[in-house]
Amino acid sequence: MTSNTPDAETDAIARYVHEFRQADGVLHTSTFRAALRDARRLAGRCVDTGTAAANITASWPGALVYLILMDQVGKVIQPVSSARTTTSNDLRTALEEFDSGLDSTDRDMLYALRCALGHEFAMANENARYPSLQHRFQLTEAGERKLVVYNGQWNGKYASQSVGGPTEVNLTELTEVVESVVCDIETQCDAGALRLVGDVTPEMVPFRWCFRVLPGTADGKPGPLIG
């Protein structure tokens, strides 16, 4: 079997989406599965199923890892129905191609939140050129099952000059949105309805988006991570 056969592509996609296994004391995992488990742990969800615990947590780091995971998805996989021919590191791509239930305004908002948290770990994203990406955020948890409340367009100014906003984002509901996308990805993967993006080849997947965790040492130190 050559590395560019349909079977090789199917196997590479399945490995990317699902791989998290122990073999001879070594943990083999994809970066998709590792990021998802870390996001779930930070958000107070079951790391294996994503089921929300009774004490679910509105976590900034958890929200950021969930959003970064969406960044990564657009680089690697897409539905076979997608006409896209190039990779994308923009989380809006995955949120549009898979079942997020969001419109373009909400996708832009989450992109802006990812920029605010990822670049500064802060709650504002300035972008005078594209107003839909300019937000002053207020982050909440649980309560009403509503992702976002918009309170007018923020003008990008601070303190006494600030007008508009805040954009209220429910971090608990944000995790539900991404978990919906993950569920759709897993379902389409199992149905053979995904393909690799652009010039991503099956042989690239285990080298770029998978790694191994070797056993720890006798004195309790964690083992190294190896790509």
Residue pairs with C-beta under 8 A, 6 or more apart in sequence:
1 7
1 8
2 8
3 201
3 202
3 203
4 201
4 202
8 202
8 203
9 195
9 196
9 202
10 192
11 202
12 196
12 202
12 203
12 205
12 206
13 77
13 189
13 194
13 195
13 196
13 205
14 189
15 30
15 205
15 206
15 210
16 30
16 32
16 76
16 77
16 205
16 209
16 210
17 30
17 32
17 33
17 77
17 185
17 186
17 189
17 194
18 30
18 33
18 186
18 189
19 28
19 29
19 30
19 33
19 210
20 27
20 28
20 29
20 30
20 33
20 34
20 37
21 27
21 28
21 29
22 28
25 215
26 212
26 213
26 214
26 215
27 212
27 213
28 210
28 212
29 210
29 211
29 212
29 213
30 209
30 210
31 72
31 209
31 210
31 211
32 69
32 72
32 73
32 76
32 209
34 211
35 65
35 68
35 69
35 72
36 50
36 69
36 182
37 47
37 48
38 65
39 62
39 65
39 66
39 69
39 175
39 178
40 46
40 47
40 50
40 62
41 47
41 62
42 57
42 59
42 61
42 62
42 65
43 56
43 57
43 58
43 59
43 62
43 63
43 66
43 175
44 52
44 53
44 55
44 56
44 57
44 59
45 51
45 52
45 53
45 56
45 175
45 179
46 53
50 179
50 182
50 183
52 175
56 141
56 142
56 172
56 175
57 141
58 139
58 140
58 141
58 142
58 170
58 171
58 172
59 171
60 117
60 121
60 139
60 171
62 171
62 175
63 113
63 117
63 139
63 171
63 174
63 175
64 114
64 117
64 118
64 121
66 174
66 175
66 178
67 91
67 110
67 113
67 114
67 117
67 118
67 178
68 91
68 114
68 118
69 178
70 91
70 94
70 95
70 110
70 114
70 178
70 181
71 89
71 90
71 91
71 94
71 114
72 89
72 209
73 91
73 93
73 94
73 98
73 181
73 185
74 87
74 88
74 89
74 90
74 91
74 93
74 94
74 97
74 197
75 87
75 88
75 89
75 197
75 200
76 87
76 196
76 197
76 200
76 205
76 209
77 185
77 189
77 194
77 195
77 196
77 197
78 84
78 97
78 194
78 195
78 197
79 97
79 98
79 188
79 193
79 194
79 195
80 193
80 194
80 195
81 193
82 97
84 93
84 97
84 197
84 198
85 198
86 197
86 198
87 197
87 198
87 199
87 200
88 94
88 197
90 111
91 107
91 110
91 111
91 114
92 104
92 107
92 108
92 110
92 111
94 100
94 181
95 102
95 107
95 110
95 177
95 181
96 104
96 107
98 181
98 184
98 185
98 188
99 180
99 181
99 183
99 184
100 107
100 177
100 178
100 180
100 181
101 177
101 180
102 110
102 147
102 177
104 132
105 132
105 150
106 147
106 148
108 130
108 132
108 133
109 132
109 135
109 148
109 150
109 167
109 169
110 174
110 177
111 133
112 125
112 127
112 132
112 133
112 134
112 135
113 125
113 135
113 137
113 169
115 125
115 133
116 122
116 123
116 124
116 125
116 135
116 137
123 136
123 137
123 138
123 139
124 135
124 136
124 137
124 154
124 158
125 133
125 134
125 135
125 137
126 134
126 156
127 133
127 134
127 156
128 134
128 156
131 153
134 153
134 154
134 156
135 154
135 165
135 166
135 167
136 154
136 162
136 164
136 165
136 166
136 167
137 165
137 166
137 167
137 168
137 169
138 165
138 166
138 167
138 168
138 169
139 168
139 169
139 171
140 168
140 169
140 170
140 171
141 170
141 171
141 172
142 170
142 172
143 170
143 172
144 170
145 173
145 176
146 170
146 173
147 169
147 170
147 173
147 174
147 177
148 167
148 168
148 169
148 170
149 167
149 168
150 167
151 164
151 165
151 166
151 167
151 168
152 163
152 164
152 165
153 164
153 165
154 162
154 163
154 164
154 165
154 166
154 167
155 161
155 162
155 163
155 164
157 163
185 194
188 194
196 202
196 205
207 227
208 227
210 227
211 225
211 226
211 227
212 225
212 226
212 227
213 222
213 223
213 224
213 225
213 226
214 223
214 224
214 225
214 226
215 223
216 222
216 223
217 223
